Amino acid sequence: MTKIEAIVRPGKLEDVKEGLNKLGIHGMTVSQVMGCGYQKGRKEVYRGAEYSINLLPKVKIELVVDDLRVDDCVKAICEMARSGEIGDGKIFIFPVANAVRIRTGEQGEKAI
């Protein structure tokens, strides 16, 4: 099993979910997060004063999938989240030792 964490633009969330749904991936956790990278934030003016906002709103999508589905999921996320500009996001991939479904006690692949 593998955990995929994708940090994407908030406006791309529905597209990414749609792309994953086409692969049969329905279970995921979505969090609103703040972050920065090469984008380095932006400047805004409030009441005549200029402020630098270096943490921008992003969305983190977390899912655990069978090892054989990782490449397809990463490809779908990349295709659906890409705008071609700085700030499109990142994908992180981690091995998962085990998963347990609390309700039934199922473990491993059956739990996801």
TAMOVEN-V552093 format. One record per backbone hydrogen bond with DSSP energy under -1.0 kcal/mol. NH is the residue of the N-H (numbers start at 1). CO is the residue of the C=O. If there is no record, write none. Layout:
BEGIN
nh:NH co:CO
nh:NH co:CO
END
This chain:
BEGIN
nh:2 co:65
nh:3 co:94
nh:4 co:63
nh:5 co:92
nh:6 co:61
nh:7 co:90
nh:8 co:59
nh:12 co:9
nh:13 co:10
nh:16 co:12
nh:17 co:13
nh:18 co:14
nh:19 co:15
nh:20 co:16
nh:21 co:17
nh:22 co:18
nh:24 co:21
nh:25 co:20
nh:29 co:62
nh:31 co:60
nh:33 co:58
nh:35 co:56
nh:40 co:37
nh:42 co:53
nh:44 co:51
nh:46 co:49
nh:49 co:46
nh:51 co:44
nh:53 co:42
nh:56 co:35
nh:58 co:33
nh:59 co:8
nh:60 co:31
nh:61 co:6
nh:62 co:29
nh:63 co:4
nh:65 co:2
nh:69 co:66
nh:73 co:69
nh:74 co:70
nh:75 co:71
nh:76 co:72
nh:77 co:73
nh:78 co:74
nh:79 co:75
nh:80 co:76
nh:81 co:77
nh:82 co:78
nh:90 co:7
nh:92 co:5
nh:94 co:3
nh:96 co:1
nh:101 co:106
nh:105 co:101
nh:108 co:99
nh:111 co:108
END
